[in-house]
């Protein structure tokens, strides 16, 4: 995707890396009649999760690891490692239909990323399988992110924006959206590889909070 299109879709300055149309922080809006809001228990556990082909989270993290301010999930040093010396401080941006979130950016490179805790829908990765997978040209199941099931998705192979969702429990997930900066875009970096790298930092931080 061309830089001008990607940044126009950001809606609010350079720090917002999730587009206006993506109001659910990495989870595409459900289609009419989607099974995401009416999961069938016949193919899942008592809670109806997981569903729509999403994997089971075998060893979940407690939801308490998501209780802290989302902008504190990464240290300033980790953010600078990802975005460079011009990295901003985290800016809290919650989404009512999803949960807490935080944005970071670099005004010089126009790169940035957002980390969101998807806790409102209580659907975990099942939301991505039911709602996002049918709408994205690229939807990849990852081997794992630090031992947890995860998916990566974007609008096209050369898209500079990619989202990785990691299921840290059947009911909730961590969603990271990355926008490549100019340098990483020009050297052919896969935006989903970059998003997976940031996701690993985030999940490792959450595991440490859980004492693992």
VENFEN-V28932 format. One record per pair of residues at least 4 apart in sequence whose C-alpha atoms are under 6 Angstrom apart, sorted by the first residue. I is the first residue (numbers start at 0). J is the second residue. If there is no record, write none. Layout:
i=I j=J
i=I j=J
This chain:
i=0 j=158
i=3 j=7
i=8 j=18
i=9 j=15
i=9 j=16
i=9 j=17
i=9 j=18
i=10 j=19
i=11 j=15
i=14 j=103
i=14 j=104
i=16 j=112
i=23 j=97
i=26 j=127
i=26 j=131
i=27 j=130
i=27 j=131
i=29 j=33
i=29 j=130
i=34 j=38
i=35 j=126
i=35 j=129
i=38 j=47
i=39 j=47
i=40 j=47
i=43 j=47
i=43 j=48
i=43 j=49
i=44 j=48
i=49 j=53
i=49 j=125
i=50 j=125
i=51 j=128
i=51 j=129
i=53 j=125
i=56 j=168
i=56 j=169
i=59 j=167
i=59 j=168
i=60 j=167
i=64 j=205
i=69 j=100
i=69 j=101
i=70 j=89
i=70 j=101
i=79 j=83
i=79 j=84
i=79 j=86
i=82 j=86
i=85 j=105
i=86 j=104
i=86 j=105
i=87 j=103
i=87 j=104
i=89 j=101
i=89 j=102
i=89 j=103
i=90 j=101
i=90 j=102
i=91 j=100
i=91 j=101
i=92 j=100
i=92 j=101
i=93 j=98
i=93 j=99
i=93 j=100
i=94 j=98
i=97 j=117
i=97 j=119
i=98 j=116
i=98 j=117
i=98 j=118
i=98 j=119
i=99 j=115
i=99 j=116
i=100 j=114
i=100 j=115
i=101 j=113
i=101 j=114
i=102 j=112
i=102 j=113
i=103 j=111
i=103 j=112
i=104 j=110
i=104 j=111
i=105 j=109
i=105 j=110
i=108 j=180
i=108 j=181
i=109 j=180
i=110 j=178
i=110 j=179
i=110 j=180
i=111 j=177
i=111 j=178
i=112 j=176
i=112 j=177
i=112 j=178
i=113 j=175
i=113 j=176
i=114 j=174
i=114 j=175
i=115 j=173
i=115 j=174
i=116 j=173
i=117 j=171
i=117 j=172
i=117 j=173
i=118 j=171
i=121 j=170
i=121 j=171
i=122 j=126
i=122 j=170
i=123 j=166
i=123 j=169
i=123 j=170
i=123 j=171
i=123 j=172
i=124 j=166
i=126 j=130
i=127 j=131
i=128 j=132
i=132 j=138
i=135 j=154
i=136 j=154
i=136 j=155
i=137 j=152
i=137 j=153
i=137 j=155
i=138 j=151
i=138 j=152
i=139 j=150
i=139 j=151
i=140 j=150
i=141 j=149
i=141 j=150
i=143 j=147
i=143 j=148
i=143 j=149
i=144 j=199
i=148 j=165
i=148 j=166
i=149 j=164
i=149 j=165
i=150 j=163
i=150 j=164
i=151 j=162
i=151 j=163
i=152 j=161
i=152 j=162
i=153 j=161
i=159 j=178
i=159 j=179
i=159 j=190
i=160 j=177
i=160 j=178
i=160 j=190
i=161 j=176
i=161 j=177
i=161 j=190
i=161 j=191
i=162 j=175
i=162 j=176
i=163 j=174
i=163 j=175
i=163 j=194
i=164 j=173
i=164 j=174
i=165 j=172
i=165 j=173
i=166 j=172
i=167 j=172
i=177 j=194
i=179 j=183
i=179 j=184
i=183 j=188
i=184 j=188
i=199 j=203
i=206 j=211
i=207 j=211
